[in-house]
Amino acid sequence: MTTAVAVLSPADLLSHWQGLRRLTRKVIEAYPEDQLHTFSVGGMRPFAALAAEMLGIAVPMVKEIVTGAASAYSEATAASKAELLAQWDAATAELDTWFAQIPADKFGETVTLFGQYTGPVWSQLFYAIDNENHHRAQGYVYLRALGIEPPPFWDRG
């Protein structure tokens, strides 16, 4: 018989995620304005498009988990780095609000998000975090290709 043991509390998971979001914000800040929508490596999308995807997943996903109201996936758009940073900051604050409303017993429930992705709530949240990590890493590659030292990956303050 296997006994489930909680490794992280919901508050700990959110704290971890928000630390990663602070790091992603530093990557956005380091990114040159004139390259945000155009620069890519190896056919990958420009960093503005990657950030738009991250914004299109995190808060909408958590909001759908809380409300149960299905929503279609859509990406944010930002014409400038300042606009992208403002959207990032607003989403980060909104994430705190919505995440706090997920009851602890809901993390094991299976949900379908954006009308097509089915899995346990905890797995859906890990997907959003993993997706952000993946795209932030692409941002690191872009920064290095542009000759810019990216922020230390361990600096989440």
Secondary structure, 3 states (H helix, E strand, C coil): CCCCCCCCCHHHHHHHHHHHHHHHHHHHHHCCHHHCCCCCCCCCCCHHHHHHHHHHHHHHHHHHHHHCCCCCCCCCCCCCHHHHHHHHHHHHHHHHHHHCCCCHHHHHCEEEECCCEEEEHHHHHHHHHHHHHHHHHHHHHHHHHCCCCCCCCCCCC
